[in-house]
């Protein structure tokens, strides 16, 4: 074997190693990039629900549940702390209200569920103080992941001062 053939074989082996290393490195970077893209998409498409308590022009209020994410929500269960003690229109308990009692099977993107015609006395507890509304929301995402989130409406905020007259139980 000639010296030039040995040099050529060594160079060929060296460049084959460089190509193998480059291919491995590129595959590794691509794998990490795809993992980051998957995590970002999953984060972006993770369902989220906005809960608003808004005043209407007639002085009543609406409790609104809105899907503010870019993904559907399945089997949404809404648990409200002390829901049996909160009366709606003095007749119905909040826990007996349609979608809170039965759960929501499907909630599309930007879909809204509302409880209308609520008066502030409906949220006064037996001690004549405003009650916080604490929500536990459990649902499935389109990735079949179960998620539970907690939300709170704090009626001690200044926006609710002077909106409640005394309520006699």
Secondary structure, 3 states (H helix, E strand, C coil): CCHHHHHHHHHHHHHHHHHHHHHHHHHHHHHHHHHHHHHHHHHHCCCCEEEEEEECCCCCEEEEEEECCCCCEEEEEEEECCHHHCEECCCEEHHHCHHHHHCEEEECCCCEEEEEEECHHHHECCCCCECCEEEEEEEECCCCCEEEEEEEECCCCHHHCCCCCCCCC
